């Protein structure tokens, strides 16, 4: 339990995230991050083979997945 708190605390202070850290920070899997990158919905930075993400880009991407319950049903406000 203490290790989980430490990891979360470490992530809370980061500006740049590896794919593994981005998964832990957003709670999305690596496949979801890869798909978002490929669809150009999530900004990323690449130096040779290393891919990193900026915190504010991850936050903005996660916020696009907001859902609102309406009349007992969950609806995506981005879907038309």
C-alpha positions as CSV (number, residue, x, y, z in Angstrom):
1,X,0.0,0.0,0.0
2,X,2.8,2.5,0.9
3,X,4.5,1.7,-2.5
4,X,1.3,2.6,-4.4
5,X,1.1,6.0,-2.6
6,X,4.7,6.7,-3.4
7,X,4.2,5.8,-7.1
8,X,1.2,8.1,-7.3
9,X,3.1,10.9,-5.5
10,X,6.0,10.5,-8.0
11,X,3.6,10.7,-10.9
12,X,1.9,13.7,-9.5
13,X,5.1,15.7,-9.7
14,X,6.2,14.6,-13.2
15,X,6.0,16.8,-16.3
16,X,7.1,14.1,-18.8
17,X,5.8,10.5,-18.9
18,X,7.1,7.3,-20.5
19,X,4.3,5.1,-22.0
20,X,4.4,3.0,-18.8
21,X,4.0,6.0,-16.5
22,X,1.3,7.5,-18.8
23,X,-0.7,4.3,-18.5
24,X,-0.4,4.5,-14.7
25,X,-1.3,8.2,-14.6
26,X,-4.3,8.0,-16.9
27,X,-5.4,4.4,-16.1
28,X,-5.6,3.7,-19.8
29,X,-3.7,0.8,-21.3
30,X,-0.8,1.0,-23.7
31,X,-3.1,0.0,-26.6
32,X,-5.4,2.9,-25.9
33,X,-2.5,5.3,-25.9
34,X,-1.0,3.9,-29.1
35,X,-4.4,4.1,-30.8
36,X,-4.8,7.7,-29.7
37,X,-1.3,8.5,-31.0
38,X,-2.0,6.9,-34.3
39,X,-5.3,8.7,-34.7
40,X,-3.6,12.0,-33.8
41,X,-5.8,12.5,-30.8
42,X,-2.9,12.5,-28.3
43,X,0.3,14.5,-28.8
44,X,3.5,12.8,-28.1
45,X,7.2,13.4,-28.5
46,X,9.8,11.1,-30.0
47,X,13.5,10.9,-29.8
48,X,14.7,7.9,-31.9
49,X,12.6,5.0,-30.5
50,X,11.6,6.6,-27.1
51,X,8.1,8.0,-26.9
52,X,7.2,10.4,-24.1
53,X,4.1,12.4,-23.2
54,X,3.6,15.8,-21.6
55,X,1.3,16.0,-18.6
56,X,-1.0,18.6,-20.0
57,X,-1.5,16.6,-23.2
58,X,-2.4,13.6,-21.2
59,X,-4.9,15.6,-19.1
60,X,-6.5,17.2,-22.2
61,X,-6.9,13.8,-23.8
62,X,-8.4,12.1,-20.7
63,X,-10.9,15.0,-20.4
64,X,-12.2,14.2,-23.9
65,X,-13.5,10.9,-22.5
66,X,-16.0,12.6,-20.1
67,X,-19.4,11.0,-19.8
68,X,-22.5,12.4,-18.1
69,X,-25.4,10.3,-16.7
70,X,-28.7,11.4,-18.1
71,X,-32.0,9.8,-16.9
72,X,-30.1,6.9,-15.5
73,X,-28.1,6.3,-18.7
74,X,-24.5,7.4,-19.4
75,X,-24.1,9.5,-22.5
76,X,-21.0,10.8,-24.2
77,X,-21.3,14.6,-24.6
78,X,-18.8,14.4,-27.6
79,X,-20.9,12.0,-29.6
80,X,-23.4,13.5,-32.0
